[in-house]
Structures are given as structure tokens and as C-alpha cells.
Amino acid sequence: MSSSLSHPVAGSTVPTDFVLARRNMVEGQLRPNGILHPGLLDAMAALPRERFAPDQWATVVYADEAVPLGGGRYLMEPMALARLIQLTQPAETDRALVVGAGPGYGAAILGRLVKSVTALESDPERARRAGQILSGLGAANVSVVTGPLAEGHAAGAPYDVIVVEGSVPAIPESLKEQLGERGRLAAIVGGGTPGYPGRAHLGRKVGGIFSSRPVFDAGTPPLPGFERPARFVF
């Protein structure tokens, strides 16, 4: 899995059948690779991923690639995002937080699976745009908030589900604290260096104690705004 697209398509005149592209994404990428949650598959088959990407990338958003958004940010690869969401086993009664929501694609998917979603974005303009897109899609249970990503959004805590859209050096303590009892957190930890993918971790809080385990490798680009934890120097 590569971490970003290498050839822009600005100026392309080839028409794209987005409905067919979504179907191919679901049947050719997601199902064969273990994405079996019915609601998740339905959401990804229905949501127009192309609306969440810059116009010059619209015709290739259904490839298994991270799509550049500008400013070091990316629209996460469909496969990695779907696997993260499936790991959390979202339920209709859950309250979710999406960290690094960007234009809101992951939040829109979760919004179709859970009771409510808080989409946290650090860039005010990107958050404004996300609000517009989500409103246009009728995602009334998704609210967009702005703030430092690594701090999470304590005002809406505790959350049953937290998904981080991008790789991070480590899971911040703030996010662990905002996870409710028996809550699930999915994030890609590490990576960002060519040839060294990160690993998706599933974290849970049981008895007030957070623990996590690695699940799969992913070459997802880093999410800006997270500091690498300090290390002892001998």
C-alpha cells in the first residue's frame, strides 16, 4: 500500500462513473480484504468520497491511496480507514470522536453507524468546509469542532469510539482519558518513514485502564500536530 498518489489528474477530461467506482472499491478492495461490517460497507458504497477531495484528485479517490489535501494533510486510504472503523465495532448507541477529521469523510461514514460523531479538525477553513459538505449530505448527527488534534475534545467526552485519521508517533494521554469505560480507540502508530509502515492499534479501556495491541500494518501518512514522545538519552 502506498502512502500518497504520485500523478495528479488536473485537467483530465475522462468522465468518471463515481457510482461504479464506489462499487468497485467495495467489491474489489474492501470485501476481499476482510471488511464485512454490513453498515460500514453500505456507508462506503453510498457516500461520495469525491466530494471530500480537491477537484484535481476527484477521479482517483477510490484507489487504495491517500489523497493529498494540502498543508501536509491527506484523505486517508479507503482500506486503512475502513479497517480502523471496523476494529472499533461501532454500534448505534455509540458516541464517537474523529481526530484529524479533515473534510469529514471518516466522520460521515461513522455518522451512519453510531448515534453521534464529533469531528475534530485543527484548521478552521478545513473545518468550515467539512461542515458544508456534511450538511449537504444530511449528516445531522455529525458536529465539527476546531482545536489542537492531540488534545482531543474533552467537552464532548467520554466517547465510546475514537478514530484517528492519520498516523501518529504515539497515542496521546488526552485521547486515552477521553475514552469511556469499555470504549474502543483505533489509530495507526508509527510510520511516516519510507519503507517503514506504521501499525494500526486497537485500544480499549476496561476498569479505567487503557491498553492497546497492534493489529495490522498501514502506510498512512503522518497526521501533523502530534509530537514524538521524548526518549531517554544515555
N, C-alpha and C positions, 0 to 999 in steps of 0.2 A: 504494500500500500504506500503510495507516495504522499507527500505532505502538502503539495501545492501544485496547481496547474502550471504548465510551462509555456503554453501558447495561447495568448489572448485571441478572442474572436471578434474584436471590434470591427465593424464594417461588414460582417458576414451577411450575405443575402440569402443563405439557405434557410428555408422555413423549417420550423421545428414543431412537431406534434407533441406538445407537453403532456397530454393525457397518455399517449403511448409511451413517452419517456418515463413517466411515473410508473406505469405498469411494468415496464422492463426493469426498472430499479427494484421494484418489489419482487418480481418473479425471477429475475436474473441475479440480483445481488443479495437481497435480504433473506428470502426463504431458504435458498441453498446454503446459507451460512448460519442457520440456526435461529433466525428471528421468526418466532412462531406466535408471539402475543397477538391475538386477533385484532384487538383495538389499536395496537401500535401499527400493524400492517395497514389497517383501514385508514388511519390518520395520515400515514406517509403516502398512501395511494391517492388521497384526496387533496392534501394541501399543496398549493402551487409554489414549490420551492423557488422557482424562477423569480417570484415577486420579492424575495428576500435578498437577492443578489444584485450587484451592479449590472446595468444593461449589457455591458460588453461580455459578461460571463453567462448570460441567461441561457444560451443554447447548450451549455455543457454542465449545468448544475446537477444533473442526475448521474454523472460519472462518479466513481468512488474516489473523489478528490476533495481536498479542502479548497474552497474558493476564496480568493483574495477580496477583502472588503476595503483595504486601505488602512494606513496607520498601524501596520503590523498585526492587523486582525484578520480572521478568517471565518468563513461559514464552514462549520465542521463537516467532515466527510459523513455521508448518509449512513454508511455501515457502522462506523465507530459511534456515532450519535445514537443510532438505533440500539446497539448493543449496550451502551451505558444506560439508556432508559429502561430497557428490558431487565437489566440487572436489578433495578430498584423495585421491580414488581409493583408498579403503580396501581392503586385502587381508587374507586370512585369517591371514596370518602377522604382521600389524602389532600394535604396542603403541601404544595411544592415550591421550592426556590430554584431558579435557574441562575447561575452565576456566570457573568460574561455573556448575557443573552444576545448581544449584538442586535441584528434586525428582528429577532424574535422567532426564528424558525423552530428551535427546540422548545421554546415556551408554548408556541402554538400547538405543537404535537402533544406535549404534556397536558395542555388545556383540554384536549379531547379525551383524556384518560383519568383525570383527577378532578377534585372539587374546585380547587383554586390554585393559581400559579402567580408567584411574584417573580417578575423578570428583572434582574438587577443588571444595569449597564452603567459603565463609568463615563461614557461620552454623552453629553446632553443632546447633541444633534442626532446621534445614532439612536438614542432612547426616544427622541421625538418621532423619528422615522418609524421605529418599531411600533410605537403607539398607533401611528396612522395605518400601518399595514395590518396590525392585529384588529383594529377597529373595522377596517374594510372587510375583514374575513369573519366578522361577527364573533370574535373571541372575547366575549364579555367577562369571562371568569379569569382573564389574564390582566394583571396590573403591572405597569412598567415603572420602575423606580431608578433613581440615579444615586451613585455613590461609589466609593472605593471597593473594588471587587473582592479583595482579600478580607475585607471586614464583614462581608455578608450583609444581611439586612435584619438586624436584631429586632426592629419594630414589629416585624411580622412573625417572629419565632414563637413557639417551636414549629419546625417543619417535619412532616413525615418523610419527605423525599427532597434531596438536594442533588442537583446535577450541575457539574462544572463543564462549561463548553470550551474546552481547550486544555492543553497540558500545563501542569503546574509543578514546581520543584518539590512541593510537599503540601499536604492538606493543612490549611491554617487552623489553628486552635479555635478561632472565631466561628468557623463553619461547624466544627465538631460540637461546640457549645450550643449552636442554634438548632441542632438536630434533636428532635423529640425522642422520647423513650420508644424503643423498637423502630426508630426511624432508619432510613437507608440513604447512604451517600455514595454517589458514583463519580469518580474523577480519574483522569489519566495523569499519573505521577511520573516525573522524569521526562526524558526525551528532549527534543529541541536541537539535538546534535545530529548531523547527517550520519546515517548508519547505526544510530543508537536510539531505537524507538522507546517511547515511554511504555508504561504498563498500566492498564486500567485496574483500578482498585475499587472494591465494594466494601464500604464501611457500614457498620451497624452500631447502634447504641442499645445496650442491654444492661439494666440495673445501673444506669447512669454512667456506664463505662463504654467508651468508644474503642472499637478495634476494626481493623481492615485486613483484607487479603488481596493479593494480585490475582487477576483473572485472565487477561489476555493482553497481547502486545498491540500497540497502536502508534502510528507515525504522525499523530496530530500535532500541528504547530503549537508553540507556547502561547499562553494567554498572558499578555502584558499586565503588569500591576501586582505581580507576586514576587516577593524577594526570596532568593535561595537561602535556606536556613544556614546560620553560622556554623562553622566546623571548628573543632579544636585543632590548634597547630602545636605540634610538639617540636 
